[in-house]
Amino acid sequence: MAKGKDVRVRVILECTSCVRNGVNKESPGISRYITQKNRHNTPSRLELKKFCRYCYKHMIHGEIKK
């Protein structure tokens, strides 16, 4: 049977550099990735270094709220 809260959750990672530059949220100018994390092992917000196709370099992508 499924529990109420799943251990693995889906998270969205967003480029912190593109957001700081004031790009509109609806425009395609923000790099986003979808991944999963384990709630028990990583209770804090996830930050990974991923390639941003708008900045043309590897930048820190932070977890955002859905």
N, C-alpha and C positions, 0 to 999 in steps of 0.2 A: 504494500500500500504506500501511496505517496504521502510524504510529510507535508505540513503546512508551509514550511520554509525550506527551499532546496539549498543544498550545500553549494552547488556550483551555480553562479548567476552570470547573466550576460551583461557586459558593460560596454560603454562607448568611450573610446579614447579620442580626444580632440587636441589639435596642435595648440600649444599655449602661445606661440609666437604670432600666429595668424589672428587669434582672438585679441591679443594685446594691440595689434595694429588697427583695430576698429573696423574689421570687416563685418558686414551685415550677416546675421545668423542664417538668413534664407538664401544667401548667395552661395554659389559653388566654390567660393574662395577659401573654405576652411577644410583642412585635411582631417578626416575622421576614420577611425578603425573600429571594428566590432570584434570583441574577444570575450573569453570567459575567465572568471577567477573563482577561487575557492574562498568562501566566506570565513571559514574557520582559520585558515592559514594566513589570509590577508584581510583583516577587518578594516584597515584604513584604505584611503583612496589609492588606486593604482597609478603609477607613472612609469612609462616606458619610453625609450628612445627609439623612434620610428622615423621613416623617411617621409617628409612632407613634400608633395609634388608641387605645391604652390611656392614654398620657400626654396626648393631645389637643394635641400640638405637634410641631414638627420637632426631632428628637433625633439624636445621632450613633449610627449603627448600625455595629458592627464585625464583621469576619469571624470566624466560629467554625469549629472543627474538626468534620467530619462524624462 
